[in-house]
Amino acid sequence: MTWRRESWSADHPLPIGVTKRAQVGELVRAGDIIAAGATLAGALRVPGARRLGLSPADFDREMRVRVGSDVVAKTVLARVGRRFARSVTAPIDGRVLHVTVDGDVYIAPIVDRWTVRSTLDGVVTRSDDAVVEIEGEAWCLQGAAAFGPDAIGELTLGVDGPDADLAPSRIDVRLAGRIIVGGARVSAEVITRAHACGVAGLVAGGVPPAGLRVVYGDAVTSAGSPSRDDRPTVLCLMGFGSAALPRDVFEPFAAIGGARAAIHTASARLFVFSTADIGRAQAPSPDIAVSGEGPAAYAHGEDVEQPEQEEEATPSANERDRAER
């Protein structure tokens, strides 16, 4: 786990119901909307051609709205005649999904609208109804797991040292929309308070599973949700429980504090958009002790050969001069 500045790619999966998405070659910034759509309920069938006394082919020519359009109740879908006009109107607010071969119209009510935002400054390299992929350059720190929706915000250091725990008292509404960097651990109380204060994300060495369940429930998954979700994103850099961050990982946060950042939940990566030289250490990260409940992802040091320590020789009692005894 080290800081690296290079070109990265981030995939943004899209749910069903896409109505708008960025096109290949388009330049975007982290936080820009790259796709939008809606979640639909069961569709309602509205008689069309039969009500107007038309054949299905003639009904298509008389349609006043396109398939895929959003309509409100009583919107005219099709109309014939002038003096004695006849029309087909939408019975509900919804989206026109389909026109059958018999000339009937299917309309589905919209139960929710969603957006997907970019987590990288870069260019769109793939765009279809399944995923939008962005490629761009940024500082990146690979974590072990991430929970919640993708998060974008200003990076803020919330602790004084890599082995400190983020205190709930340091979270307030002034930090709304920011990504806060903790030290060894963020507790359940911190996650709950961050949720109430509108914090965008939390980054720490470890997090207790019980704290995740407080906000996300029993079905805790690492997949981000593209829908409207005000829950804070939690990025575990080391694993679960408590894990002090290595110095060469923690200290660069001071140099890039205040920069724009994003957490890409699907890959558990923290992207920071800064040109600052964070002075990466050349030495490998030290062994990391992880404590707490649940499994932990950390660098195991059993196979690392430790340098021999030079010890000062101390003579034993029988080797000392009699005058020294």
Secondary structure as UniProt FT lines:
FT   STRAND          4..13
FT   STRAND          18..21
FT   TURN            24..25
FT   STRAND          27..28
FT   TURN            30..31
FT   STRAND          33..40
FT   STRAND          44..46
FT   HELIX           49..52
FT   HELIX           56..62
FT   TURN            67..68
FT   STRAND          70..71
FT   TURN            73..74
FT   STRAND          76..80
FT   TURN            83..84
FT   STRAND          86..89
FT   STRAND          94..99
FT   TURN            101..102
FT   STRAND          105..108
FT   STRAND          110..117
FT   STRAND          122..127
FT   STRAND          131..142
FT   STRAND          145..147
FT   STRAND          151..157
FT   TURN            162..163
FT   HELIX           168..170
FT   HELIX           173..175
FT   TURN            176..177
FT   STRAND          179..181
FT   HELIX           188..197
FT   STRAND          201..207
FT   HELIX           209..216
FT   STRAND          233..240
FT   STRAND          242..243
FT   HELIX           247..250
FT   HELIX           252..256
FT   TURN            257..258
FT   STRAND          260..264
FT   TURN            265..268
FT   STRAND          269..273
FT   STRAND          290..291
FT   TURN            302..303
FT   HELIX           317..319
FT   HELIX           322..324
//
